[in-house]
């Protein structure tokens, strides 16, 4: 076999090598979670426990015949890639925390053969350069066969190992909050080629150093675990991986010739000796991808790869994202040095987020040939199982952008953004989870997110604002939105025992807030960052915190707490303990009375943000509608003000989710399409995903899935498909068609799918609604309610 650098070329084969692997938590094998593992956590002798390093592990096993199944359990710290006979079969572990350290379960039988087999792992620790989302104990790797039949593969001193000295970190410095990790410096001269292959000579490699046995969280015992990690099975699948080509050359020096079809097609590009050439490539849309580079010759040539969502007119302003002329390129960077050989291959350790890629090649005494450059997309393997068809092309465009945004903000966890943070925040996560349920129906990442937020809850009762996160951060208001996220899953998900298991945590959250409630129920002096929304150019909104009264109270905070009590009471009534619902009813009544007394301005017919009644916002008044604190007449006036009163502090693209919910509740849902100007502005400015904040020109992140709420409301509001019971056991159909006259669509349901069709013909509506078997519901149409049966329902109205 011709030897090639299999490590760096592995991702070229991802889509084919991973499709046959079977992933998921172990079933029918209680020993792996109820007994200490026979396998040992291993590391490289003299390797730093917590410093930057990339390490290689190898094990040879002999098999008398190709097995029908060969299941293993595998994990690492910080990250690993596992290869069997030179093919990538698993990447992980799914991010968690030390007390819930994930392992993946994989059946590798299809990659094995009779005779000698090479099992290899690349493990890396990014040390001080690691992403904020990466919790770590120390550098380590573990792999255990599921039964004694696979025990030969267990990690111990029979494994060989070495450090890969070709790697070094390259920090990305930018004048904003960036915590997504460093780039890579790669000196290809130092890289041991084909180290995963059967023919590689490993006789001088070291024996691995054992650092402790694998210990499942279930069996820590009297002395805990000396190895630190408390192992749990991952409940999510491996990430999707799919090759994608860069679309075009956006910029290149005029005197340099680029072959026709490059980079959309694989073409050789020759960079002459003693030259320095810069090329900007355009993917045409934002993506998360492992960057793959193939090159030959060019000894000692430097190759710089920089990645950007957009170019800057003048930092932080970006302008139209389709334009690059007279703009500055600033982005995370990888830097390579060629060893001069043929068929060198580079694949980034972790994915990069980019629309634009800047390639700079500086050669020395030899020409360098770029043989290929492309990406391998990665993300949680969501499938779009919803659809909507109408004559409005704008709806389709927004759904496309919203789905892309949601996908780029979802890997092993939900993320606020893939480029800058990669952190799972509750405020973002609630909206992202609903997008997942309405568009895909896959609830595994939703449950994983709820688990992680629940795991983050502190002794005081409050959760962290984001988790996993190496540095704890507290946004207590996000703990309240977590309660709503749990209720969302109770309505649209399928596992009610899972919801029941989390209700105790809801009680602890509310106990935390109870300690800061005054006699009248109002909150005062709650510590940490009481974030509500990124509000621009509004009086006394500071760092996302709503205005406070002189005595430290706030209408927005009191209304958010009221909303959380109402949601918690609903959960307790349906799935928990009615006694708690009764207790919460008392809190609700007290808060309603206090909020009306303190914040209602009868002259303006609005709720003020504070007792001084000098500032008003869309936030407080949206929450007033959602909590039902306003009378029917007040609700009508408030909803009109939310649309027309430009003196109200405006909701950003994030909080518009709640603003729109309030307007819909107030009876204005037929105008939903009129409220999407911020999304239209994103499209006009060339974004292919939704920006983080309303000031699109200066938005730090170009990809925040909290802006993907139209991917919920096009189905829930326009088509009118909603849950009317626990676990979507009942369906409510209440469309808000506005000026639409022909629209149809469907969404996934725990028992199948719900589809609807509305066609206006000769002043009569032809309506067809199809529900899954055993599921019934109701249609609300122009104030009338009609019962729906399972299967097909047809009406002419």
HELIX and SHEET records of a PDB file:
HELIX    1   1 UNK A    6  UNK A    9  1                                   4    
HELIX    2   2 UNK A   10  UNK A   13  5                                   4    
HELIX    3   3 UNK A   14  UNK A   17  1                                   4    
HELIX    4   4 UNK A   31  UNK A   34  1                                   4    
HELIX    5   5 UNK A  109  UNK A  111  5                                   3    
HELIX    6   6 UNK A  127  UNK A  129  5                                   3    
HELIX    7   7 UNK A  148  UNK A  153  5                                   6    
HELIX    8   8 UNK A  188  UNK A  190  5                                   3    
HELIX    9   9 UNK A  217  UNK A  219  5                                   3    
HELIX   10  10 UNK A  393  UNK A  408  1                                  16    
HELIX   11  11 UNK A  426  UNK A  439  1                                  14    
HELIX   12  12 UNK A  444  UNK A  455  1                                  12    
HELIX   13  13 UNK A  476  UNK A  492  1                                  17    
HELIX   14  14 UNK A  496  UNK A  514  1                                  19    
HELIX   15  15 UNK A  555  UNK A  575  1                                  21    
HELIX   16  16 UNK A  578  UNK A  599  1                                  22    
HELIX   17  17 UNK A  618  UNK A  626  1                                   9    
HELIX   18  18 UNK A  632  UNK A  644  1                                  13    
HELIX   19  19 UNK A  656  UNK A  665  1                                  10    
HELIX   20  20 UNK A  669  UNK A  675  5                                   7    
HELIX   21  21 UNK A  677  UNK A  684  1                                   8    
HELIX   22  22 UNK A  696  UNK A  698  5                                   3    
HELIX   23  23 UNK A  705  UNK A  707  5                                   3    
HELIX   24  24 UNK A  710  UNK A  713  1                                   4    
HELIX   25  25 UNK A  714  UNK A  718  3                                   5    
HELIX   26  26 UNK A  726  UNK A  728  5                                   3    
SHEET    1   A 4 UNK A  22  UNK A  23  0                                        
SHEET    2   A 4 UNK A 101  UNK A 107 -1                                        
SHEET    3   A 4 UNK A  71  UNK A  77 -1                                        
SHEET    4   A 4 UNK A 140  UNK A 145 -1                                        
SHEET    1   B 3 UNK A  22  UNK A  23  0                                        
SHEET    2   B 3 UNK A 101  UNK A 107 -1                                        
SHEET    3   B 3 UNK A 231  UNK A 233  1                                        
SHEET    1   C 2 UNK A  40  UNK A  43  0                                        
SHEET    2   C 2 UNK A 209  UNK A 213 -1                                        
SHEET    1   D 6 UNK A  87  UNK A  92  0                                        
SHEET    2   D 6 UNK A  79  UNK A  84 -1                                        
SHEET    3   D 6 UNK A 115  UNK A 125 -1                                        
SHEET    4   D 6 UNK A  53  UNK A  63 -1                                        
SHEET    5   D 6 UNK A 160  UNK A 163 -1                                        
SHEET    6   D 6 UNK A 206  UNK A 207 -1                                        
SHEET    1   E 7 UNK A 167  UNK A 170  0                                        
SHEET    2   E 7 UNK A 183  UNK A 187 -1                                        
SHEET    3   E 7 UNK A 332  UNK A 337  1                                        
SHEET    4   E 7 UNK A 302  UNK A 308 -1                                        
SHEET    5   E 7 UNK A 352  UNK A 362 -1                                        
SHEET    6   E 7 UNK A 276  UNK A 297 -1                                        
SHEET    7   E 7 UNK A 248  UNK A 252 -1                                        
SHEET    1   F 7 UNK A 167  UNK A 170  0                                        
SHEET    2   F 7 UNK A 183  UNK A 187 -1                                        
SHEET    3   F 7 UNK A 332  UNK A 337  1                                        
SHEET    4   F 7 UNK A 302  UNK A 308 -1                                        
SHEET    5   F 7 UNK A 352  UNK A 362 -1                                        
SHEET    6   F 7 UNK A 276  UNK A 297 -1                                        
SHEET    7   F 7 UNK A 344  UNK A 347 -1                                        
SHEET    1   G 8 UNK A 167  UNK A 170  0                                        
SHEET    2   G 8 UNK A 183  UNK A 187 -1                                        
SHEET    3   G 8 UNK A 332  UNK A 337  1                                        
SHEET    4   G 8 UNK A 302  UNK A 308 -1                                        
SHEET    5   G 8 UNK A 352  UNK A 362 -1                                        
SHEET    6   G 8 UNK A 276  UNK A 297 -1                                        
SHEET    7   G 8 UNK A 368  UNK A 379 -1                                        
SHEET    8   G 8 UNK A 240  UNK A 244 -1                                        
SHEET    1   H 8 UNK A 167  UNK A 170  0                                        
SHEET    2   H 8 UNK A 183  UNK A 187 -1                                        
SHEET    3   H 8 UNK A 332  UNK A 337  1                                        
SHEET    4   H 8 UNK A 302  UNK A 308 -1                                        
SHEET    5   H 8 UNK A 352  UNK A 362 -1                                        
SHEET    6   H 8 UNK A 276  UNK A 297 -1                                        
SHEET    7   H 8 UNK A 368  UNK A 379 -1                                        
SHEET    8   H 8 UNK A 269  UNK A 271 -1                                        
SHEET    1   I 5 UNK A 387  UNK A 390  0                                        
SHEET    2   I 5 UNK A 742  UNK A 749 -1                                        
SHEET    3   I 5 UNK A 752  UNK A 761 -1                                        
SHEET    4   I 5 UNK A 764  UNK A 771 -1                                        
SHEET    5   I 5 UNK A 791  UNK A 796 -1                                        
SHEET    1   J 2 UNK A 600  UNK A 601  0                                        
SHEET    2   J 2 UNK A 606  UNK A 607 -1                                        
SHEET    1   K 4 UNK A 721  UNK A 723  0                                        
SHEET    2   K 4 UNK A 730  UNK A 733 -1                                        
SHEET    3   K 4 UNK A 776  UNK A 781  1                                        
SHEET    4   K 4 UNK A 784  UNK A 788 -1                                        
END                                                                             
